[in-house]
Amino acid sequence: MNGREHLGQARFGLLRSELLKLTSVRTPRWVLVGQVALLVLAASGAVVSGALDPANLAGGVGLRRLLEHGGIVAIMSLAVGITLSAGEFRHGTAIDTFLSEPRRERVVAAKLGAGLLAGLAVGVVVAAATVGVAAAWCAVKDVDLDPAVTWRSAVGVTLWQASYTVIGVALGSLVRAQAAAVVVAVAWLTIAETAIAQLVSSVGRWLPATAATALGNAPDDGLLTQLGGGLVLAGWTAAAALAAVVVTARRDLA
């Protein structure tokens, strides 16, 4: 076995180990169940309350708004990503993890890769559930489900989930205190971004949560295109991942 093959096996082993950590505990599975339940309740509530009437659903705007709920619950995937990295410090296993692989950047990269794969898997499930809810309500309201809008939203929701999970892993690596990282994430996505967008409207569309909304194919005014939102969110995700790798490689573990 040459050095390149050995390196590849070592990296795959790290990735497999991080995926095992995710799949061997119940929390991610319950979070996924919670996401599906919440999106069903929220989407159904929007229809039942009259916020999304048959005319809106048939016109596409309401359908996009309905399908957007699959991305809104992605903040829960972000929290799971945080636990994947910050949880090591909370449970005191970080030192053992980094001693088993002293090159910290590989450990962080494996966690980021595991977060990406898990986020994609969750995204597919959530997107499928969202489409199912939309199809059911369209059938109840006697409205045809627009396949082009549905597919674009489903892809956007899947990538939204994956990006948020990776950002969560990166944020957990940077902040380390699990509870603090979750608070920072929620405060930024739900409060800070809204405040910044209101103060400087031209900046708002370039922020991660707003870009994610555009990626989810939401019909809101002032958003980037779906492709533009995806590229901006990918940039934020890559920047967070790079910061996590660089900071973790240089910072003390204690």
C-alpha positions in Angstrom: 0.0 0.0 0.0 1.5 3.4 -1.0 1.3 6.5 1.0 -1.6 8.0 -1.0 -3.7 4.9 -0.4 -2.9 4.9 3.3 -3.8 8.6 3.5 -7.1 7.9 1.8 -8.0 5.1 4.1 -7.1 7.2 7.1 -9.4 10.0 6.0 -12.2 7.6 5.2 -11.8 6.0 8.6 -12.1 9.4 10.3 -15.2 10.2 8.2 -16.8 6.8 9.0 -16.0 7.4 12.7 -17.8 10.8 12.7 -20.8 9.3 10.9 -20.9 6.5 13.4 -21.1 9.1 16.2 -24.1 10.6 14.6 -26.0 7.4 13.8 -25.3 5.7 17.2 -27.2 8.3 19.2 -30.9 9.0 19.2 -30.8 12.8 19.1 -30.4 13.3 15.3 -33.2 10.9 14.6 -35.5 12.7 17.0 -34.5 16.0 15.6 -35.4 14.8 12.1 -38.8 13.6 13.4 -39.3 17.0 15.0 -38.4 18.8 11.8 -41.0 16.8 9.8 -43.6 17.3 12.5 -43.0 21.0 12.6 -43.0 21.6 8.9 -46.3 19.6 8.6 -47.9 21.7 11.3 -46.6 25.0 10.0 -47.5 24.4 6.4 -50.9 23.0 7.3 -51.5 26.0 9.6 -50.7 28.4 6.7 -53.3 26.7 4.5 -56.0 26.2 7.1 -55.7 29.8 8.3 -56.3 31.1 4.8 -52.8 32.6 4.4 -52.4 30.4 1.4 -55.6 30.2 -0.6 -56.2 28.1 -3.7 -55.5 31.1 -6.0 -52.1 31.6 -4.5 -51.3 27.9 -4.7 -52.4 27.7 -8.3 -50.4 30.8 -9.1 -47.1 29.4 -7.8 -46.4 32.0 -5.2 -48.4 30.2 -2.5 -46.9 26.9 -3.5 -43.4 28.3 -3.1 -44.3 29.7 0.2 -45.7 26.4 1.3 -42.6 24.4 0.2 -40.3 27.0 1.9 -41.3 25.5 5.3 -38.9 22.6 4.6 -36.0 25.0 4.8 -37.2 27.1 7.7 -36.9 24.1 10.0 -33.2 23.7 8.9 -32.1 25.6 12.0 -32.6 22.3 13.8 -30.1 20.6 11.5 -27.7 23.5 12.3 -28.1 22.6 16.0 -27.3 18.9 15.3 -24.1 20.1 13.4 -23.1 22.1 16.5 -23.4 19.0 18.7 -21.2 17.0 16.4 -18.3 19.3 17.0 -19.0 21.2 20.3 -20.4 18.0 21.9 -16.8 16.6 21.9 -15.8 19.4 24.3 -19.0 19.2 26.4 -18.5 15.4 27.0 -14.7 15.7 27.4 -13.9 13.4 24.5 -12.2 16.1 22.4 -8.7 15.4 23.7 -8.9 11.7 23.0 -10.2 12.4 19.5 -7.4 14.7 18.6 -4.8 12.5 20.2 -5.9 9.6 18.0 -5.4 11.9 15.0 -2.9 14.7 15.9 -3.5 16.5 12.6 -6.5 18.4 13.8 -7.4 19.8 10.3 -8.2 16.2 9.3 -10.5 15.7 12.2 -12.4 18.9 11.5 -12.6 18.1 7.8 -14.1 14.7 8.7 -16.7 16.3 11.0 -17.5 18.8 8.2 -17.8 15.9 5.7 -20.0 14.0 8.0 -22.2 17.0 8.6 -22.5 17.5 4.8 -23.6 13.9 4.2 -26.0 13.9 7.1 -27.4 17.2 6.1 -28.0 16.0 2.5 -29.7 12.8 3.8 -31.9 14.9 6.2 -32.6 17.3 3.4 -33.9 14.6 1.1 -36.2 13.3 3.8 -37.5 16.8 4.7 -37.9 17.8 1.1 -39.9 14.7 0.4 -42.1 15.3 3.4 -42.6 18.9 2.3 -43.6 17.9 -1.2 -45.9 15.3 0.2 -47.6 17.9 2.4 -47.9 20.3 -0.5 -49.3 17.6 -2.8 -51.9 16.7 -0.2 -53.1 20.2 0.3 -53.2 20.9 -3.4 -55.3 17.8 -3.8 -57.7 19.0 -1.0 -57.9 22.5 -2.6 -58.3 21.0 -6.1 -55.2 22.7 -7.3 -52.6 21.2 -9.7 -49.1 20.8 -8.2 -46.6 22.6 -10.4 -43.8 20.1 -11.0 -41.2 22.8 -12.0 -41.8 24.9 -8.9 -41.9 21.7 -6.7 -38.6 20.4 -7.9 -36.8 23.7 -7.7 -38.0 24.1 -4.1 -37.2 20.6 -3.1 -33.6 20.9 -4.4 -33.3 24.2 -2.6 -34.6 22.8 0.6 -32.2 19.9 0.5 -29.1 22.1 -0.1 -30.4 24.5 2.6 -30.4 21.7 5.1 -27.0 20.5 4.1 -25.4 24.0 4.3 -26.9 24.7 7.7 -25.6 21.4 9.0 -22.1 22.2 7.9 -22.3 25.7 9.2 -23.4 24.2 12.5 -20.3 21.9 12.6 -18.1 24.9 11.9 -19.7 27.1 14.5 -19.4 24.3 17.1 -15.7 24.0 16.4 -15.2 27.8 16.7 -17.3 28.4 19.8 -16.9 25.0 21.5 -19.5 25.7 24.2 -22.5 23.8 22.8 -25.2 25.9 24.5 -23.5 29.2 23.6 -23.0 28.1 20.0 -26.8 27.3 19.7 -27.7 30.7 21.2 -25.3 32.5 18.9 -26.8 30.7 15.8 -30.4 31.3 16.8 -29.8 35.0 17.7 -27.9 35.7 14.5 -30.4 33.9 12.1 -33.6 35.2 13.8 -32.7 38.6 15.2 -29.4 40.0 14.0 -29.9 39.4 10.3 -33.4 40.9 10.4 -32.0 44.0 12.2 -29.2 44.4 9.7 -31.5 44.0 6.8 -33.8 46.7 8.1 -30.9 49.1 8.8 -29.1 48.4 5.5 -31.5 46.8 3.1 -28.9 46.4 0.3 -26.8 44.2 2.6 -29.6 42.0 3.8 -29.8 39.8 0.7 -26.1 38.8 1.1 -26.5 37.4 4.6 -26.6 33.6 5.1 -30.2 33.2 6.3 -31.6 35.5 3.6 -29.5 33.7 1.0 -30.8 30.4 2.3 -34.4 31.7 1.9 -33.6 32.6 -1.7 -32.1 29.1 -2.3 -35.3 27.6 -0.9 -37.1 29.3 -3.8 -39.1 31.6 -1.5 -41.2 34.3 -3.3 -40.2 37.2 -1.0 -39.3 40.5 -2.7 -35.8 41.7 -2.6 -34.1 38.3 -2.6 -31.4 37.1 -4.8 -32.2 34.6 -7.5 -32.3 30.9 -6.4 -28.9 30.3 -8.0 -27.5 33.5 -6.5 -28.8 32.6 -3.1 -27.2 29.2 -3.4 -23.9 30.6 -4.4 -23.9 33.1 -1.6 -24.8 30.5 1.0 -22.1 28.2 -0.4 -19.6 31.0 0.1 -20.7 31.5 3.7 -20.6 27.8 4.3 -17.1 27.5 2.8 -15.8 30.5 4.8 -17.2 29.0 8.1 -15.6 25.6 7.3 -12.3 27.2 6.5 -12.3 29.2 9.7 -13.1 26.1 11.7 -10.2 24.2 10.2 -7.7 27.1 10.7 -8.7 28.1 14.2 -8.9 24.5 15.5 -5.4 23.7 14.1 -3.9 26.7 15.9 -5.9 26.9 19.2 -5.2 25.1 22.5 -7.5 22.2 23.2 -7.8 23.1 26.9 
